[in-house]
Amino acid sequence: MYPAQLVIPMKQELTHVGFEDLISADQVDKTIKSKGTVLVVINSVCGCAAGTARPGVRLSLENEKKPNRLTTVFAGFDMESTEQVRKHLLPYPPSSPSIALFKDGKLVYFLERHQIQGQAAEMLAQKLTLAYDTYC
């Protein structure tokens, strides 16, 4: 498990722009199963989270259409909630960072680490805005 002093600033990159920090399995289930669209970012300490995932997600929020709820869990820190999100992502293997879009409780769009790594933040934002335009 990562130390809080390392993780908190990385969490704040998303919570400061309106993301809800999910820290329990119950929160995850209630949120994902809610009506409407829910974006879940599985955040991490890796370089592709810092250089692509978090900046790309923030850029994507400039789109006219956006998910109804913005949420995040932190791999290697929020153990319970991260594990619960991953149950909703099956049959995809664990991947962090990763980004999932749910609509009315069903997974409709998912980006795994290998689809994030090596991308520019702007390219990731473009992929996400296309998903928002389709599902939100």
N, C-alpha and C positions, 0 to 999 in steps of 0.2 A: 504494500500500500504506500502511495506517495505521501509525503508530509504536506500538511495543510498550507504551510507558508509557500510552498512551491505551486500548489494547485489553485489556491484562491484567486490570484491575479488572472490566471487563465480562465477560470470560471467567470470572472467579472467581465471579461471581454464580451461575453454573451449576455449575462444577466443585466449589465448596464444598458443594453439596447432592448430590453424587454423580454428576455427569455426567462422562463420559470425553471428553477433548479429543482428537479425531481430527486428526492433522496430516499424514498421508500417504494417497495413493491406495490403497495396499495395505491399510492399516488400515480405510479406508472399505469396500472390497470385502469383506474378511473379516468385518467387523462386520455389514454389511447382509445378507450371504448366510448368516449364522448362523441356527440354529434358534431359534424363539421370536419375541418381539416386540422391536423396536428403535425407540426414539424418536430422531430426529435433528433437532436445532434448528440451523437456519442463523442464527446470531447476527449482529448488525450494530451499528453505532454510532448508528443513527437513533433518533429520539425514540420511535417506536412499538415498537422493541425494548426501550428502557429503561422506557417507561411501561406497556406491555401484554405483550409477548412474554415477557420474562424473568420478571416477577412472575406472569404467568398460568401459565406452565409450572411454576414453583415451587409455586403454589397447587394445581395439578392433582395434585401428588404426594401430597396428603393423601387422595386416593381410595384405597379398599381395593384395587382392582385397578389395577396399574401395569404398564408395559412391563418386560420382563426386563432390558433394557439401556437406559441413558440416555446419549446421546452428543451432541456438539456440534462444529460447525466455525464458523469466523468469516470471514464474507465480507469481502474487502478486506484480509485478513491471512493466513489459512490458504489460500493460493491453490490449491495442489494438491488438498487434501482437499475444499475447497468445489466445485471443478470436477468432482471425481469424484462427489460426492453428486448434483450437478445432472444428471449422466449417468443416474443411477438414477431421476431424477424426470421424465425425458422422457415425454410431450411437453409437460409444463409448462415455461413459460419461466423463466429465472432470476428469483428473487424472494428478497429478504432484508429483514426477517427472514421466515422461513417455518419450518413445522414438519411433519415427515413421520413417519408410523408405518408400519413395515414388519413383516410377519409372514412368517416362513420365507422371507425374501428377496424378498417381493413387496410393493409399495406398496399399502397398504390405506386410508390416510387421509392427506390433505394439506391444509394451510392455507397459502394464499399471503398475501403482504403485504397485498393489498387486503381480505382477510378478517380481518386482525389490526388494521390501522390504524383508529383511531377507536373501537375497542372498549375496554371496561373490562377490566382484568385478570381480574376475576371471571367475566365472560362468556366469555373465552377459556378459562379453567380449566374452565368448565362444558362447553364444546364438547369439550375434550380428555378430560374424564372420561367423557363419553358414548362417545367412541371407545375408551377403555380398557375400559369395560364391555362393549363389543361385540367387541373383538378380542383382549383380554389374558386 
